[in-house]
Each structure stands twice: as structure tokens, then as C-alpha cells.
Amino acid sequence: MLQVLLSAFPVTVLIAGTALLVDWFAGRRWALTTAIVLLLVWVMQQLLHRERLIRWLNDPERAVPTASGRWDILFSTLYRRDKANRARLHTLQEDLQRMREASQAMPDGTVILATDNSIEWCNHTASRHLGLNPQTDIGMPIANLVRHPEFVRYLLSGEYNQPVSVRMSSQPPLTLQMQIVRFAENRRLLLTRDISQEERLDAVRRDFVANVSHEMKTPLTVVAGFIETLLDALPELGTETALQYLQLANHQATRMRQLVDDLLMLASLESTSTTPHDEQVDVTMLLNSVAEEIRLLSGGNHEIILEVQAGSALIGNHRELHSAFMNLASNAVRYTPKGGHIKLTWQDDVAGGQYCVEDDGIGIAPEHIPRLTERFYRVDRGRSRDTGGTGLGLAIVKHVLERHHATLSVTSTPGNGSCFCVNFPRTQLAAQKMLIANDEFSNA
Ligand code: ADP
């Protein structure tokens, strides 16, 4: 209030002086007094509005002051501008929040770096990739927290055209692809991507090619060796030895053909995600033919028992199912010594169907069981090769079963034998399909 009076003082003095002059010359005291009072009131009113304006500008959350005349126009204009500004600010805040949420949701890590390489902001993925704490590490130099020499060299080089791959010593170990991108005025974004899975797949691919080459090379060398010997010394060898060599070469060629067949089967299984033809596969007929084939393979060295619950049919691909069932059954023959027993069984109920191959052969130690379906995984490489194995049989079984929504369970005791069981859900059983369809029909 004192401030108001003080700021009004010079104007009041001016008005009072003017009034005294008029009073001196005109001698009309009452008119002068009225003018002075009116002037004073007007001045006080202006000062009051000015004060309210200052107070409102200092605290725009308060209700806009009301006034009349030009002050009202001023207040209304300011109010409208303030409202528009607030709306713009709200939109900007919402946009900023959305951007933050989008950056947080990104599968790649993002770190905003200041000019001195300190961390300004990072999303959750980056904090996980780089082991950063978004609360305490903001403002810290990134090279102090991510000390990998490869990364520090990249950061300090200033050459960011290409990304850099860094193997982090985290748990589990991660391989990150890191790329720095410049933006705005000398600011930088560090982008991190987890490429561990791609690296693993690359390693699997490399191993696979190496394995195939190795598997092919051995029989090819043998075949080439025999052919060379025959070419060089056919007249001296005599028919019997030559025949022996040809038989051995033929054996190796058969091995190669089996390997190529298995590789092609695997490739075709992997290249199509759904079962190509859904047929009704008669289980009794399928298992009879599998049993017949393994009897031939066994050459009378094993007792082969077949127990099939009659009248069952599977929905699936005949060729694939035959290949999977045969692989399991032929393994039983190949890994069961002479005189052993092999039992093939099929049974189904409302829960699903089960195909089991049981043998009393060499068995498998527990540590190998989880890896049996890996391509080229063998417990005993020598025995597998000697019995014509390619190391791909169970990998094929796994793919076929996946495509038929079935699972494989293995129980085995070294020296006592193994049992491989395939479990089909009831939706893969042709008869069950009809039952389900009938159920749905009668419920409708
Ligand atoms: P392979 O052609 O070598 O038999 P598979 O993929 O069919 O390849 O089997 C992988 C490995 O699993 C075999 O090398 C063998 O060591 C083991 N195996 C599979 N079936 C049996 C079985 N019935 N008894 C003992 N070992 C088995």
C-alpha cells in the first residue's frame, strides 16, 4: 500500500500544483477541489490495476483480475494469450512424454551424450545393455562406466561411420553392436543393439557347414582312393580284390547319399513352417512297414515286437511321420547289440496318442540326453558311423514332431537300454478330431 502511495506521490503533486494555479487565477475553489478529488481517484484506480496486474503476472495460477475500460481489454488479451500458451505447453509436455515412452519401449538401447561424453539420459534397454543405473549414473562420463577398450577407442576416435561390435563381460555375456550418431549442435546418441542371438546363429551355421564338409570329406576320400587304386593297378589286383574295393567304395557312396538325403529332408522341414499336406495316416499300416524295415535292417539279430492299438489314424504328413518313426526304430536296432529286444508300441486315448520305441541296448548317459536332437550330436561318433549314422536322425525327428505338435521324451540307463516316446495331442488324432467335431456339432 505504501508503495502504491509513494508511486502515486509525483502525480498527486503535479495535479495539486495545477489545481492551485487554476485556483489562483479563477478563484473557484469548489470546482478545483472536485477536480483534484476526481483526479486522485483516477490515479489511485490506475495504480491499483497496475498492482493487480503485477501480482497476477507473478502468479498466473490466480484468477485473472477483472476491470473495466482499457484495463479490461488488457487483462482479457493477456488472459487469452496465457490460455493459448498453457494449451501449447500441455501439448508439448504430452509430446515429450510420448517421446520418452517411445524411447523407453525401443528394443535398442539409447544414450544421449553431452559434449564432454557424460550421460545426459538413457533408456531402460541401454541401462540393461551397459549396466548403467539411470538414477545415479546421469552426469557421469560414459567411459568411466563402460570401460571396454574397443568402445572407449571408438568413442574417442570421433569416427562414427561404422558401428562397433563389443562383447560385454556381463552375466549372461552379451555381444552388443554400438553406433554413435551425431545430432543437434555437437550432441551425440549412442545406440546399442543386442546381436548375441545373431552371433550364435552365425556360429551354428559355421559349425554346420564345417560338419557337413567333414562328414562328406571322409567317404569322398575313401571312394577317390579306391578309384585311384583301381585305375592304377586294375590288371594286377585281380577280380576278387577289385570287387572288394568296389564294394567298399559303394558302401561309402551309400553313406554320402544317406547324408545328402538327411540334409535335404532337414532343409525341406526347416524351409516350410506348416505341415504341407494334412493326410489321415493309418498308424497300424505305418508301424507295420516300420517294423518290416527294421527287421531287414536287423538281419535277424534282434527280437522285434510290435504292439499297436488298432483303428488309429494320425492327422499329418505320411512321409514325415514315416521318417521320424523309422529314425527312432532304426536307432534302436543300431544301438542294441546282437540278441537284444526292440519293442514298438502305439496306444491312444482321449488325451492323445503315444508311439514308443523301447530297446535293451547300450543306453545313454543322462548328460547327453538334452543334446541328442542337435544336428550332428553323437554320443559315440565311431559307433554312429560304423552303423551308417549321419548324426541327423534325431534332429529330423525333432522337426517333424514340432510340425505335428508332438513332443519327444527320452529315458535311458547306460548298459540297460533306452525308451524314446512321442506324444501326440488329441487334436492330431483323426478319430479324436471326428469326436471333437461331433461334440461341437451336438453342443451347437
Ligand atoms: P545317428 O545317426 O548318429 O544315430 P541320431 O541323431 O539318430 O544320429 O542320434 C544321435 C545320437 O543319439 C546317436 O549318435 C547315439 O549316440 C544316440 N542314440 C540315439 N538313439 C539311441 C538309442 N536307441 N540307444 C542309444 N543311443 C542312441
Residues whose N, C-alpha, C, O or C-beta is under 5 A from the ligand:
A	BS01	ADP	N331 A332 Y335 G361 G363 I364 L372 Y377 R378 V379 D380 S384 G389 T390 G391 L392 G393 L394 A395 S418
